[in-house]
């Protein structure tokens, strides 16, 4: 059994164990945290076992599943998949460690059930990135929707059912369309080889030589599924609703990891299998990518809800990733592959910090806050770090990726690169705007201050603005008391510290990640560039 299989099985076992701890929240939390930490530790030997200069797919394991159809339980990783699996393994223990600071589950819902679904989601997402059988990939692509549906629909906000159903239907429909294209690729293998197969490497060699018209139609099937999952404009409408209603821990995985299955699919399946179709329809994807950059940036600037703000920021960033992939240059595509990792780190931290702010203030509305830095300087510093990474400030991890995307895209698609650059300016505006309204200015709204006996509530903190604890309005002759928002605890700092270290560390020295993904990117682009 390879390290990769162990990474898939461990959270599955953990999810089953947690199913028996539904009535003991503390034991469930400690068990889930222990399983997720061991999972993170397993990344070390997995990473060390991978040779960037070796075969395209490594750590491979394959077992017959449906021999009559040529379907196998096949797993393996390239550099891009390895990086994404590593970031999943990092984010899960982080969100579990921060759970008490970010989320209050609905009445009657058990912590054990929530964490069981979270570990199941981790296992299925890792398996999706590791699948090397196209039919297996499709099955996992659809099955991983199930735990996310329940995580949103059972544990989310007031409109959780609507958001969960919308998320599920969009992604499920995209998967069905992808299945039709996968069957088409299978038929080509039957015609060419005399027998059908869903093996990824075999289909790449067979389908890549198909006529242009055939490739275009098959490409569209995969593209629609991946564009919905990414999501690209105009297939994005499920994301703001899902992110807005999901618990913070779930939003981190949804926006930080699950969406990357779409952009990963472009690199693993669309480009190698349909090089002519990819080249033919690249202008369409580039238009959608650039449109997403501008559209997402503008709508992010206009949001009043912090969680929906992050959703639209992510739509803009996925536009950059799509631009880099379909620019078909090594620099741009390496930038997109590393952007997938760096967006997960930056957005994951941003969502967690926003979750802590919202849990303390009792509201996700930006207008309910003000002047929090005076009360919570460490929390304000964490929000600043996450914001600077989100706007790709030099010295943070996202800068290298965004710079490579624009530099590489300018060589082959200068008009698209120039338009996308506007998104960088807009990013600085909406991130600083968010920070200014929450952290600077007079203390007001949900950023409450202590009021001593006999004192008066400051005009900058009017009654009814929300709060973390009690905010009681009593008879006029009595004193109003309000509870101050507290700064980060030592535990919360420890939970966020790994993300801060990676944001700064990869901003100053990104070479380990670049060395890991570059050979896989070059192998991906080789088929397209030869056309």
C-alpha positions in Angstrom: 0.0 0.0 0.0 1.5 3.3 -1.1 1.5 6.5 1.0 -1.1 7.9 -1.3 -3.6 5.1 -0.5 -2.9 5.7 3.2 -3.8 9.4 2.7 -7.2 8.3 1.3 -8.0 5.6 3.8 -7.0 7.3 7.0 -9.7 10.1 7.0 -12.3 7.4 5.8 -11.5 5.4 8.9 -11.6 8.5 11.0 -15.0 9.4 9.6 -16.3 6.0 10.6 -14.9 6.3 14.1 -16.5 9.7 14.6 -19.9 8.3 13.7 -19.9 6.5 17.0 -19.0 9.7 18.9 -22.1 11.8 18.0 -23.0 12.4 21.7 -19.5 13.3 23.0 -18.5 16.6 21.4 -15.1 16.9 23.1 -14.0 13.3 22.3 -15.2 13.8 18.7 -13.2 17.0 18.3 -10.0 15.5 19.8 -10.4 12.4 17.6 -10.9 14.4 14.4 -8.0 16.7 15.2 -5.7 13.7 15.9 -6.7 12.0 12.7 -6.2 15.2 10.6 -2.8 15.9 12.2 -1.6 12.3 11.4 -2.9 12.9 7.9 -0.8 16.0 7.7 2.2 14.2 8.9 1.7 11.5 6.2 2.3 14.3 3.6 5.9 14.4 4.6 6.9 10.8 3.4 4.5 11.2 0.5 6.2 14.4 -0.7 9.7 12.9 -0.1 8.7 9.8 -2.2 7.8 12.0 -5.2 10.5 12.7 -7.7 9.8 15.9 -9.8 12.1 14.7 -12.5 10.6 11.2 -12.6 7.6 9.7 -14.3 4.6 11.9 -14.9 2.4 9.8 -12.6 4.0 8.4 -9.5 3.0 6.6 -6.3 0.6 4.6 -8.6 -1.8 2.0 -7.4 -4.3 0.1 -9.5 -6.9 -2.6 -8.7 -9.5 -4.0 -11.0 -13.0 -2.7 -10.3 -15.2 -3.4 -13.4 -13.0 -5.5 -15.7 -15.7 -5.9 -18.3 -15.6 -2.1 -18.9 -11.9 -1.6 -18.4 -12.5 0.3 -15.1 -9.9 0.3 -12.4 -9.5 1.8 -8.9 -6.3 3.6 -10.1 -4.6 6.3 -8.1 -1.4 8.3 -8.7 -0.1 11.9 -8.5 1.8 14.4 -10.5 3.3 17.5 -9.1 0.1 19.5 -9.4 -2.0 16.9 -7.6 0.6 16.4 -4.9 0.6 20.1 -4.0 -3.3 20.2 -3.9 -3.4 17.1 -1.7 -0.8 18.7 0.7 -2.9 21.9 1.1 -6.1 19.8 1.8 -4.1 17.9 4.5 -3.1 21.3 6.0 -6.4 23.1 6.0 -8.5 20.3 7.6 -6.6 20.3 11.0 -6.6 24.1 10.8 -10.3 24.4 10.5 -10.9 21.8 13.1 -8.6 23.6 15.5 -10.5 26.9 14.8 -14.0 25.4 15.0 -14.9 26.7 18.4 -13.8 30.2 17.4 -15.6 30.3 14.1 -18.8 28.2 14.1 -21.8 27.6 16.3 -23.6 24.6 14.9 -27.4 24.7 14.7 -29.3 23.4 17.7 -29.6 19.7 17.8 -26.8 19.0 15.3 -23.9 17.0 16.7 -20.3 18.0 16.4 -19.3 14.4 15.8 -21.6 14.2 12.8 -20.2 17.4 11.4 -16.6 16.3 11.9 -17.3 12.9 10.4 -18.6 14.5 7.2 -15.6 16.9 7.2 -13.2 13.9 7.2 -15.2 12.1 4.6 -15.0 15.2 2.5 -11.2 15.3 2.9 -10.9 11.6 1.8 -13.0 12.0 -1.3 -11.3 15.3 -2.3 -7.9 13.7 -2.0 -9.1 10.7 -4.0 -10.5 13.0 -6.8 -7.1 14.7 -7.2 -5.3 11.3 -7.2 -7.6 9.4 -9.5 -6.0 8.2 -12.8 -9.0 6.3 -14.2 -11.4 8.7 -15.9 -14.6 6.8 -14.9 -13.3 6.6 -11.3 -12.7 10.4 -11.5 -16.3 10.9 -12.6 -17.7 8.8 -9.8 -15.6 10.6 -7.2 -16.4 14.0 -8.8 -20.1 13.3 -8.1 -19.9 11.4 -4.8 -17.8 14.2 -3.1 -20.9 16.4 -3.6 -22.8 14.3 -1.0 -20.9 15.2 2.2 -20.7 18.9 1.1 -24.4 18.9 0.5 -25.1 17.7 4.1 -22.4 20.0 5.6 -24.2 23.0 4.0 -27.8 21.8 4.3 -27.6 20.5 7.9 -25.1 22.9 9.5 -25.4 26.2 7.5 -27.2 29.5 7.8 -30.9 30.3 7.5 -31.1 29.7 3.8 -28.9 26.6 3.9 -31.3 24.2 2.2 -31.6 26.5 -0.9 -27.8 26.9 -1.1 -27.1 23.2 -0.6 -29.6 22.1 -3.3 -28.3 24.8 -5.8 -24.7 23.7 -5.2 -25.6 20.0 -5.7 -27.7 20.4 -8.8 -25.2 22.7 -10.6 -22.3 20.4 -9.9 -24.2 17.2 -10.5 -25.5 18.4 -13.9 -22.0 19.3 -14.9 -20.8 15.9 -13.9 -23.4 14.2 -16.1 -22.3 16.2 -19.1 -18.7 15.2 -18.4 -19.8 11.5 -18.2 -21.2 11.8 -21.7 -17.9 13.0 -23.0 -16.0 10.3 -21.1 -18.2 7.7 -22.8 -17.4 9.3 -26.1 -13.7 9.0 -25.3 -14.2 5.4 -24.3 -15.9 4.7 -27.7 -12.8 6.2 -29.5 -10.6 3.7 -27.5 -12.9 0.8 -28.6 -12.5 1.9 -32.3 -8.8 2.4 -32.0 -7.7 -0.4 -29.7 -10.5 -3.0 -30.2 -11.4 -2.7 -26.5 -12.6 0.0 -24.2 -10.7 1.6 -21.4 -10.9 4.5 -19.0 -7.3 4.6 -18.2 -6.1 8.2 -18.3 -2.8 7.6 -20.0 -4.3 5.4 -22.7 -7.1 7.8 -23.4 -4.6 10.7 -23.7 -2.7 8.8 -26.4 -5.9 7.8 -28.3 -8.2 10.8 -28.0 -5.5 13.4 -28.6 -5.3 12.1 -32.2 -9.0 12.3 -32.8 -10.4 14.8 -35.5 -10.8 18.4 -34.4 -14.6 18.4 -34.5 -14.7 15.3 -32.2 -12.2 16.9 -29.8 -14.2 20.1 -29.6 -17.4 18.3 -28.6 -15.7 16.1 -26.1 -13.8 19.1 -24.7 -17.0 21.0 -24.2 -18.4 18.2 -22.0 -15.4 18.2 -19.7 -15.2 22.0 -19.8 -18.8 22.6 -18.6 -18.2 20.3 -15.6 -15.0 22.0 -14.7 -16.2 25.6 -15.4 -19.1 25.0 -13.0 -16.9 23.6 -10.4 -14.2 26.3 -10.7 -16.4 28.4 -11.1 -16.1 30.6 -14.1 -18.5 33.3 -15.1 -21.4 32.7 -16.0 -21.5 29.3 -14.2 -20.6 30.8 -10.9 -24.0 31.7 -9.3 -24.1 28.8 -6.9 -20.9 29.8 -5.1 -22.0 33.1 -3.4 -25.1 31.3 -2.0 -23.1 28.2 -0.9 -20.3 30.2 0.6 -22.7 32.6 2.3 -24.7 29.9 4.0 -22.0 27.3 4.8 -20.3 27.2 8.2 -16.9 28.9 8.2 -15.0 25.5 8.4 -16.9 24.3 5.4 -16.5 27.5 3.4 -12.7 27.2 3.8 -12.8 23.8 2.2 -15.4 24.7 -0.4 -13.7 27.9 -1.7 -10.1 26.9 -0.8 -10.0 23.4 -2.1 -13.1 21.9 -3.7 -13.3 24.6 -6.4 -9.8 23.7 -7.4 -11.0 20.4 -8.8 -12.3 22.4 -11.8 -9.0 24.2 -12.6 -7.1 20.9 -11.9 -9.4 19.2 -14.3 -8.4 21.6 -17.1 -4.8 20.7 -16.5 -5.2 16.9 -16.0 -7.9 16.1 -18.5 -8.9 18.9 -20.9 -5.5 20.0 -22.2 -3.8 16.5 -22.6 -6.8 14.6 -23.9 -8.1 17.3 -26.2 -5.1 19.4 -27.3 -6.7 20.5 -30.6 -10.1 21.2 -29.0 -8.4 23.2 -26.2 -6.5 25.3 -28.7 -9.6 25.9 -30.8 -11.8 27.0 -27.9 -9.1 28.8 -25.9 -10.3 32.3 -26.9 -13.7 31.5 -25.4 -12.2 30.4 -22.1 -9.9 33.4 -22.1 -12.9 35.7 -22.5 -14.7 34.0 -19.6 -11.6 34.2 -17.5 -10.9 37.9 -18.0 -14.7 38.6 -17.6 -14.5 36.7 -14.3 -11.6 38.8 -13.1 -13.4 42.1 -13.7 -16.9 41.0 -12.8 -15.8 39.3 -9.6 -13.7 42.3 -8.5 -16.5 44.8 -9.1 -19.1 42.7 -7.3 -16.7 42.0 -4.4 -16.3 45.7 -3.9 -20.1 46.1 -3.6 -20.7 43.3 -1.1 -22.1 44.0 2.4 -21.7 40.4 3.6 -18.1 39.3 4.4 -18.6 35.7 3.3 -20.1 36.6 0.0 -17.3 39.1 -0.4 -14.8 36.2 -0.3 -16.9 34.3 -2.8 -16.7 37.0 -5.4 -13.0 37.6 -4.7 -12.5 33.9 -5.5 -14.4 34.2 -8.7 -11.9 36.9 -9.7 -9.0 34.8 -8.8 -10.3 31.8 -10.7 -10.4 34.1 -13.7 -6.6 34.6 -13.4 -6.1 30.8 -13.1 -8.1 30.2 -16.3 -6.2 32.9 -18.1 -2.9 31.3 -17.1 -3.9 27.8 -18.2 -5.3 28.7 -21.6 -2.5 31.1 -22.4 -0.5 28.0 -23.2 2.9 29.3 -22.0 5.0 27.6 -19.4 5.3 30.7 -17.2 1.6 31.3 -17.2 0.6 27.7 -16.6 3.1 27.3 -13.8 1.7 30.5 -12.4 -1.8 29.0 -12.5 -0.8 25.7 -10.9 0.9 27.5 -8.0 -2.0 30.0 -7.8 -4.3 27.1 -7.0 -2.1 26.4 -3.9 -1.6 30.1 -2.9 -5.3 31.0 -3.3 -6.1 28.1 -1.0 -3.7 29.5 1.7 -4.7 33.2 1.3 -8.4 32.6 1.0 -8.4 29.9 3.7 -6.9 32.3 6.1 -9.1 35.2 5.1 -12.2 33.1 5.6 -11.0 31.9 9.0 -10.2 35.4 10.2 -13.6 36.7 8.9 -15.2 33.7 10.8 -13.6 34.8 14.0 -14.7 38.4 13.5 -18.2 37.3 12.8 -18.4 34.9 15.8 -17.2 37.6 18.1 -19.4 40.3 16.6 -22.5 38.2 15.9 -22.8 39.4 12.3 -21.2 38.9 8.9 -22.3 42.3 7.7 -19.3 44.6 7.0 -21.3 47.7 8.1 -21.8 46.3 11.6 -18.2 46.8 12.4 -15.7 49.6 12.8 -12.5 50.4 14.8 -11.8 46.8 15.8 -8.0 47.3 15.5 -8.1 49.4 18.7 -9.6 46.4 20.6 -8.1 43.5 18.7 -4.7 44.4 17.2 -3.5 40.8 16.7 -6.8 39.9 15.0 -6.4 43.1 12.9 -2.9 42.0 12.0 -4.0 38.6 10.9 -6.7 40.1 8.7 -4.1 42.4 7.2 -1.8 39.5 6.4 -4.6 37.6 4.7 -5.7 40.7 2.8 -2.3 41.4 1.5 -1.9 37.9 0.3 -5.3 38.1 -1.4 -4.3 41.3 -3.3 -1.0 39.7 -4.2 1.3 42.1 -2.4 5.0 41.5 -3.3 6.5 39.4 -0.5 3.4 37.3 -0.1 2.8 33.9 -1.6 0.2 35.0 -4.2 2.4 37.6 -5.8 4.7 35.1 -7.5 1.7 33.2 -9.0 -0.2 36.3 -10.3 3.0 37.8 -11.7 3.9 34.6 -13.6 0.3 34.4 -15.0 0.4 37.9 -16.3 4.0 37.7 -17.6 3.4 34.4 -19.4 0.0 35.5 -20.7 1.4 38.7 -22.1 3.7 36.8 -24.3 0.9 34.9 -26.1 -2.3 36.8 -25.2 -1.3 40.4 -24.5 -4.8 41.9 -24.8 -6.2 39.5 -22.2 -3.3 40.1 -19.9 -3.6 43.9 -20.0 -7.3 43.7 -19.2 -6.7 41.3 -16.4 -4.2 43.7 -14.9 -7.1 45.9 -14.1 -8.1 43.2 -11.6 -4.9 43.8 -9.6 -5.8 47.4 -9.1 -9.4 46.5 -8.2 -8.1 43.9 -5.7 -6.1 46.5 -3.9 -9.2 48.7 -3.7 -11.7 46.1 -2.4 -9.3 44.5 0.1 -8.2 47.8 1.6 -11.9 48.9 1.6 -12.8 45.8 3.6 -10.0 46.3 6.1 -10.7 50.0 6.5 -14.4 49.5 7.3 -13.9 46.7 9.8 -10.6 47.7 11.6 -10.2 51.4 11.3 -12.1 54.5 12.4 -14.2 54.9 15.5 -15.3 51.9 17.4 -18.9 51.2 16.5 -21.6 48.6 15.9 -20.6 45.1 16.7 -17.2 46.2 17.8 -18.4 46.9 21.3 -16.5 48.4 24.2 -16.7 47.9 27.9 -19.0 50.3 29.8 -18.4 50.6 33.5 -21.1 51.1 36.1 -22.4 54.7 36.0 -20.9 55.2 32.5 -22.6 55.9 29.3 -22.5 54.0 26.0 -20.2 56.0 23.7 -21.9 57.4 20.6 -19.6 55.4 18.5 -21.1 52.2 19.9 -24.8 52.7 19.7 -27.2 50.2 21.3 -28.5 47.5 19.0 -25.4 47.2 16.8 -24.8 43.6 17.7 -22.2 42.0 19.9 -20.3 39.0 21.2 -22.2 38.5 24.4 -24.7 40.6 26.3 -26.0 44.0 25.1 -28.9 44.8 27.3 -31.1 47.9 27.2 -32.8 48.4 30.5 -34.8 51.1 32.2 -33.4 54.6 31.6 -32.2 55.0 35.2 -30.1 51.9 34.9 -26.7 51.4 33.2 -26.3 49.8 29.7 -23.6 47.1 29.7 -21.9 45.7 26.7 -19.1 43.1 26.3 -15.9 44.0 24.5 -14.7 41.9 21.5 -11.6 40.1 22.7 -8.4 39.6 20.8 -7.1 36.3 19.6 -6.2 33.8 22.2 -3.0 31.8 22.2 -4.8 28.8 20.7 -6.2 30.9 17.9 -2.8 32.3 17.1 -1.3 28.8 17.0 -4.0 27.7 14.6 -3.5 30.6 12.2 0.4 30.6 12.5 1.0 27.8 9.9 -0.9 29.8 7.3 1.0 33.0 8.1 4.3 31.1 7.9 3.4 29.7 4.5 2.1 33.0 3.1 5.3 34.8 4.0 7.6 31.8 3.4 6.4 31.0 -0.1 6.3 34.7 -0.9 10.0 35.0 -0.1 11.1 31.5 -1.3 8.6 29.8 -3.7 11.2 27.5 -5.3 10.1 24.2 -3.6 6.6 24.5 -5.0 7.8 25.7 -8.4 10.2 22.8 -8.7 7.5 20.4 -7.9 4.8 21.6 -10.4 7.0 22.8 -13.3 7.8 19.3 -14.8 4.1 18.3 -14.7 3.1 21.6 -16.3 5.7 21.1 -19.1 4.4 17.6 -19.8 0.8 19.0 -19.9 1.7 21.7 -22.4 3.8 19.6 -24.6 0.8 18.0 -26.4 -0.8 21.4 -27.0 2.3 23.1 -28.2 3.1 20.4 -30.6 -0.2 21.0 -32.4 
